[in-house]
Amino acid sequence: MKMTIEIDCSPDEARRFMGLPDVERVNGVYLDAMSNAMKGVTSFDQLESYAKQVAPMGQFGLNIFKSFIEGAQQAAGGATLQKDNKQP
């Protein structure tokens, strides 16, 4: 037997129903601080050194961020997937 339940609610209503805290103001402060700090960044090296200082997840979070940036750069440059060169 298969049952499907559809709940129509806003993200705020879902958050309150699940008992999760409201972090909207904290997130706003964090985003403002990050955007102000990033205004002076002119290279990836500066961004990396700054991210190491403030990364919420430490080195793991930095590696995720770095892979995201590299993927975005490849997508913007129109990079294609390389085929494996298999030797007989």
Phi and psi in degrees as a GROMACS rama.xvg file:
@    title "Ramachandran Plot"
@    xaxis  label "Phi"
@    yaxis  label "Psi"
@TYPE xy
-123.164  131.067  LYS-2
-122.515  140.783  MET-3
-122.471  129.378  THR-4
-119.634  126.974  ILE-5
-112.501  125.873  GLU-6
-114.714  124.899  ILE-7
-104.668  104.664  ASP-8
-152.356  162.944  CYS-9
-80.3067  161.956  SER-10
-57.0862  -37.0446  PRO-11
-65.1039  -42.9211  ASP-12
-64.1076  -39.7729  GLU-13
-65.3123  -41.0082  ALA-14
-60.9872  -47.2486  ARG-15
-64.709  -39.6649  ARG-16
-62.9508  -38.6419  PHE-17
-79.7301  -8.4337  MET-18
80.3081  20.2999  GLY-19
-83.1933  148.626  LEU-20
-72.6776  154.99  PRO-21
-86.0582  111.899  ASP-22
-111.814  19.6967  VAL-23
-61.1944  -44.8947  GLU-24
-68.4296  -41.0663  ARG-25
-63.8224  -42.7299  VAL-26
-62.5301  -39.7021  ASN-27
-62.5751  -42.7079  GLY-28
-63.8066  -43.319  VAL-29
-62.5096  -45.4674  TYR-30
-64.8528  -38.8892  LEU-31
-62.8467  -44.0671  ASP-32
-64.2822  -41.5282  ALA-33
-66.9532  -42.2847  MET-34
-67.3792  -37.3813  SER-35
-65.9587  -39.4139  ASN-36
-69.8425  -32.6818  ALA-37
-79.6376  -9.02013  MET-38
-62.8434  -29.9724  LYS-39
-93.1336  -0.739211  GLY-40
-79.1445  125.01  VAL-41
-119.171  -6.18476  THR-42
-144.366  164.057  SER-43
-65.5472  -33.998  PHE-44
-63.5562  -41.7195  ASP-45
-63.809  -41.9284  GLN-46
-63.157  -42.2172  LEU-47
-64.6525  -44.1744  GLU-48
-66.2084  -37.2439  SER-49
-68.4904  -41.42  TYR-50
-64.1869  -33.2693  ALA-51
-63.1432  -33.1934  LYS-52
-74.7972  -35.4529  GLN-53
-116.357  5.17655  VAL-54
-61.0259  123.039  ALA-55
-67.3311  -25.0865  PRO-56
-111.741  16.2454  MET-57
68.2133  -145.599  GLY-58
-64.365  -35.6985  GLN-59
-61.1122  -46.5385  PHE-60
-63.9683  -36.2681  GLY-61
-65.2696  -40.3183  LEU-62
-64.9581  -38.8284  ASN-63
-63.9834  -44.3462  ILE-64
-62.8694  -41.9471  PHE-65
-64.3481  -42.3188  LYS-66
-66.779  -34.0792  SER-67
-64.3585  -45.6813  PHE-68
-63.7531  -43.1088  ILE-69
-63.8753  -40.5288  GLU-70
-64.0235  -39.2292  GLY-71
-67.0362  -37.2296  ALA-72
-66.3445  -40.9566  GLN-73
-65.2761  -41.3356  GLN-74
-65.4849  -39.2309  ALA-75
-70.3694  -31.4797  ALA-76
-84.4763  -2.20601  GLY-77
72.4713  29.8913  GLY-78
-65.8945  145.345  ALA-79
-111.682  159.496  THR-80
-70.7961  139.212  LEU-81
-90.0107  140.688  GLN-82
-83.1363  146.067  LYS-83
-69.7356  134.415  ASP-84
-92.5459  99.5305  ASN-85
-93.0889  133.618  LYS-86
-95.6211  141.592  GLN-87
